[in-house]
Amino acid sequence: MSDLHCHEKREKDDDSYLVCGLPTSPHKENPYSSLLKLIERKTLRCDFLLLPGDFADKVDKKGFLEGWRITSEIARRLGAQERIATIGNHDVSSRDGGNVFDVAKNIDDDFPVRDKNKQDEFWNRGFCLLEYPAQGFRILVINSAHHHYTEARARSGEILNKQLEAIEECLENLKNSDYFPFQVAMTHHHPFPHERYNLGSADTIINGTLLVTLLNKYNFKLIIHGHKHDVLLRYSDAGPNSTAIFSAGSFSCKPKNLLQGSNNTFHIVELSDDTVQNCRGQGIIETYHYTWGLGWTESSNQYFPHKTGFGCYLPVENLAKNVYEWITTTWVQSNTHAVKGRIIVEWDEVLAEFPEIAFLTPSTFEKFGEFSQKQYKMVFSYQLPQTPEVVKITL
């Protein structure tokens, strides 16, 4: 959950659905109480609740307190072992001078993480590294607003070279320690330029590409960030061991602060260490969208699918060829009765044979579909965006 932007009710500039004292009924007019209903209805569970910052809107202290309070209840309902948070630019009083982190430091004894030593590291060094051996989970929590002491410096995220050196030293010291299959980094600002839809690049983390290169070196497979209010999943580069970068969108900003046609979001990320052909460090992201008056639902628009993934690195040309050859040989031989001028194969059968397809990012899946149709006349018939029902091949 990212970018709650909670605040006291204001007559002007009412930027978020989350305001202090918002009635919990009707729940479809409150993203928080609506989420509690969804958690109960679908029995949603998670190990950790990750919170990439901007709890408050414009450093509204009561809003910050309320945002942190509701995430406590959400974590409890989800059965989460721990909330893990960082801060965003709206959680820092950079325009006021003085101790700009006073509000954030005094929100709660467990903020931004429960471990007191790790709290000190977060505030003093601008990052902390948490390990959970039982889950094989290691997370690097970065404070990309660590240098927001002035209004000018608050216009972007930043990580200094000495911080990069400290992170590398920390990771190098752990190189020969216990194996952690799931390594994730979380920051508020985006480490790579996020410029689509004229969103600009001025607020990108300074030295962000160096950070991503470092995390890639130490086999971090996912970086989660907030700030842009635009859900996007992509890779840091085109290499076979790229780090996936996930922009989480906003949990509760009103539409005027979202891209046209997009919705509020929260996500369930499932990381897998199963051996899957053509995949490394793979995971599935399940996304829910909120619409005022309708509540939280599975995504059913083209903006971002309800289910997508990352970690499949097989070129789409190879994948399309493999699927086509399997359908026109192995499948046809076992289903001769079903071939009458064209072949129609249930999508579940394709996924069972090629599970790596589930770990394609949205943009890669789109390319996969386009190439399949152009090269092999394989047409995906959709029920929901990115969720085909069948594959059709005309003979």
N, C-alpha and C positions, 0 to 999 in steps of 0.2 A: 504494500500500500504506500503510495507516494503522494506528496503534494496535497495534503488535506486543506491547507489554507483556512484553518478555522479562526473565527474572530467573533467579537461581540457584534450584535446587530447594529448596522450603520444605515443612516438614511440615504447616504450616497456611497457609491463605489462598493456595492454589495457583491463581492467577488466569488463567494463560495456558498454552497448549499449548507455547509456546516457552520452554524452559529451557536453561541452559547445559549443554553436553555431552550433549544429547538424541541418542540413536542415530539415524542416518539410515535405518536399516532396522529394521522394515518401514516403507517410506516413507509409507504411508497413515496412519501414526500420528504423522507429523511434517509439519506444513504447509509447512515450508521444503523438505525433500527431495521432498515430493509435488509442490510447484510446479515444481521443476527437471525432474521427469518430464513434467509437463504441457507445459512450455515446449518440451521436446525432441519430444514426441509431436505437438504441434500446430504446431510451428515458429513460436511466438509471437515477435514482434519489436516493438520500440518505439524511438522517438527519445530519450525522456527517462523516467527513473523518478522519479516524484514521491512524496514521503514526508512526510505532514502531521503527523508527530510522535508522541510517546509510544512511543519505541523501548524504553524501560525500563519496569519496573513499580516504583513507589515508589522511584524514583531508585536502582535497583540498578545499581551501576557495571559489574559483570561482564555483567549483562543488557544494558545499553546498548551495551557493546563488542560483544557477540555479535549484537545486533540490527543494528548498523551493519555488522558483518562480513558477515552473510548477505545484506544488501541489495547489498553490493558484488558478490557472486557472482551474485545474481539479475540485476543490471544487466548484468553481463558476458554471461550466457547470453542475455539479451534483445537484446544488441547495442546497448544504450543509450549515447548519446553522453555522458550525464552523469547522476549522481544529484543531485537537488535536494531539500533537506530543510528543515524547520523543526522547532522543538521544541514539546513538549507539557508540560502541567503535571506529568506523571510523570517528566520529564527534568530537573526543577528541584528543588533541595533547599530549598524555601521554608520548611520547618519548622525548619531548623537554623540559620538566620541566617547572617551572614558573606557570603562570595562564593557565592551560591546557584547560579551558573552554572559553577562550576569543573569539574564532571564533564563537562558538555556541551562546554565550550571545549577540553577536553583529550582528547576522544575520538579525533580524527584530524586531520591537517593539511588534509584535504579537507572537513571538516564545518563548517557545514551545506551549503556550496557550495565548489567548487574554487577560484574566484577569490579571492585573499587580500584584495584591496581590498573586494570585496563582502562577505567575511566581517566585516571591520571595520565596514562599514555596518550589517550585520545586528545585531551585538552592541551597537554604539553608538547607532544610531538606531531599532532595532526593526524594520527592514525593509531590503530591498535589491531592486533591479530588475535583472533579467538579460535580455540580448538575444541571440538566435541568428539572425542575418540569413539564413543559408542555409535555415533552415526557416521564416522569417517568424514566429518565436515570441518573444514577450515575456512574462516571468512576474514578477509582484510577489510576493516571498516575505516574509510578515509574521510577526513573532514576537509572537503574542498573549499569551505568557507573559513579555514583556519587563519587566513590573512585578511579578513574583512574588517580591518581597523579603521578604514576610511571609506567614504562613499565611492571614491574613484576605484579603489581596489576591490570593492564589492560588485563591480560590473562583470566580473568573470570568476571562475574558479581558478585555483592555483595550487601547484605543488612544487616546492623548491627542490633544487638539485640535492641539497643536503638531506631532504626528506626521502628522495628516491634512494640515496645511498643508505639511509637508515633502514628503509624497507628491504633493500637487497641484502644488507647484512643480516637482517632478521630471518629472511627466507633462506639464505645460504646456510645459516646455523642450523636450520631445521632440515637441511637437505638429506641427511642420513638418519633422520628420526623416523618414527612410525609413519607408514604410508597413509595418506589421506586422499581417497579417490575423488572427493568432492571439494574443490577449491573455488571459492567465489569471492569477488571483490565488490564492495558497495560504496558508492559515492553519491553526492547530490548532483553535482554538475557533470556534464558529459565529457569524457576524455577525448573523443573524436568529434570533429565538426559535424553539426547536426543542422544542416542548412536548408533542407527541403521546405517547400511551401513558404519561402521567404522568411524562414525563422532566424537567419543570420548566424554568424560564427563568432561574434565578439565575446560571447560569454563562455566559450569553450575553456576547459581547464588549461591554463598555461603549463606547458610540459606534459600535456595529456598523452600525446603519442609516445613519449618516453616511458610514461607509466604503463601504457598498454604493452609496449615491447618488453618491459621488465616482467610483467605478469605472464605474458606469453612464454617467456624463457623458463619460468617456474611452473608451467603447466596449469595456470588458472584457465578454466574453460568458460567462465561466465563473469561478465561485469554488469552490474545492475545500477542504473542511475535514474534520477528524476529530473526535475527542473523544466524540461521542454514541454510538458503537457501533450506530448505527441508520442503515441506508442509505436515503437520501431525496433525490429530485431535484425541485426546484421552482423557481419564478421569484421574483424579489425584489418584483415587483408585477405588475399585469395589463396594463401598457402594451406597446406594440408593439416596444419595444427593451429589454425587461427582461433583466437579468443572471440567468443560471441559477446556482443554488446547489446544489452536490452534496456531500452528507454521505457519506463513503466507507466508513463502518462500521469494523469491526475485522478485521485479518488473522488474529489468532490468540488472542483472548480466549476463555476457556471459556464454555459456554452460560449459566452463572449470571450472567455479566456482559453477556449479549446479551438482546435481547427474545425472549420465548417464540416459538418457531417460526422464528426467523431463524438464519442461518449466518454463519460467517466469510466474508470477501469480499476479492477484489482485482479491479481493473478495467483494461480497455484502453479508453482514450478516443481516438477518432479525430475530429479537427477538420477541417472542410471549408470551403474558400472557393469551392467550385463555386456557380454560379448555380442555385438551386433555387426554383421558384415558391413564394411565400408564406413564405419562410424567410430568416433573417438570422443570421449567426454560428452556424450549425448544427453539430451533432456527434452522433456515435453512441457509446454506452457499452456495452461488452460486459463482462458480469459473470460471475465464476466463484465458486462457493460451495465451502467446505470442510466436510466432515463427518468427524469422527474415525473412522478405520477404513475410510472409503470414498475419501478423498482429495478432490482438486479436480474438480468437474464443472460443466457448464453448469447454470445455475439452472433448476429444473423445479417451482418452487412459486410461490404467489401473492405472496410477500413482496416480491420484486424480480425483474424479468424478466432473462433472460440478455442480451437486446438491447433497448435503448431509446434514446431520443434527446432532443434539445432543439433549439430554434431555429425551430420552425414556429409562426407566430403567427396563422394563419387561424382564426377562430372555428369550433368544431366543427360548429355548425349549418350554416355555409356549406360546410364540407368534406363533411359527410354529404349535403347536397343535390347537390353536384357529382358525388359518387360515384354516387348513385342515378340521376341524369339520364344519366350516361355509360353505366351498365349497361343501363338500360331503353331507350336509343336506339341509340347507336353500337355497343355490344357486341351487343345483340340482333340488330341488322341484319346483323351478320357471323357470328352463331352461331344462326341460326333453328332448326337441327337440334337444338340443345341445350336448347330451351325447351319443356318439357312439364309445364305446371302450376306449375312454379317454376323460377326461374333459379338456377343454381349457377356461380359464377365463381371460378376459382382465385385465391388471394390474391396470388400473384406477378404476375398480370395487373393486379390493382388497383394494386399498388405501382409497376408499370412506368408506369402512366398517371398516378398520383398519388404521386410519390416523396417529397413532403413529409410523408406519413403516417409515414415512418420516423423523423421528427424530432419526434414528439409525445412529451411526457413520460408516464410511466405513468399519472398521474392524469388527464391530458388525454385519453389514449387510451381510458381507461375511460369518460369522459364521451362521447367520440365513439361508442363502441359502444352505450352506453345510448340516446343520442339517435337513432342510426341505426335501432335496433330499434323504439323508440317511435313515431317519426315516419314511417318508411318501411318498416317490417317487414323491414329488412335484418338478418339474424342472422349473426354471425361464429361459425364453427365452429372450435374451437381444437384444436391438437395440444399445444402448451405454453402456459403463461400469456403473454399478450401476443403470441402468435405464431399467428395464425389460419391455417388451411389453405384455407378457402373462405368466400365470402360467399353466403348463400342469401336469395332473395327469393321469397316466395309470391305467385303471381298471383291 
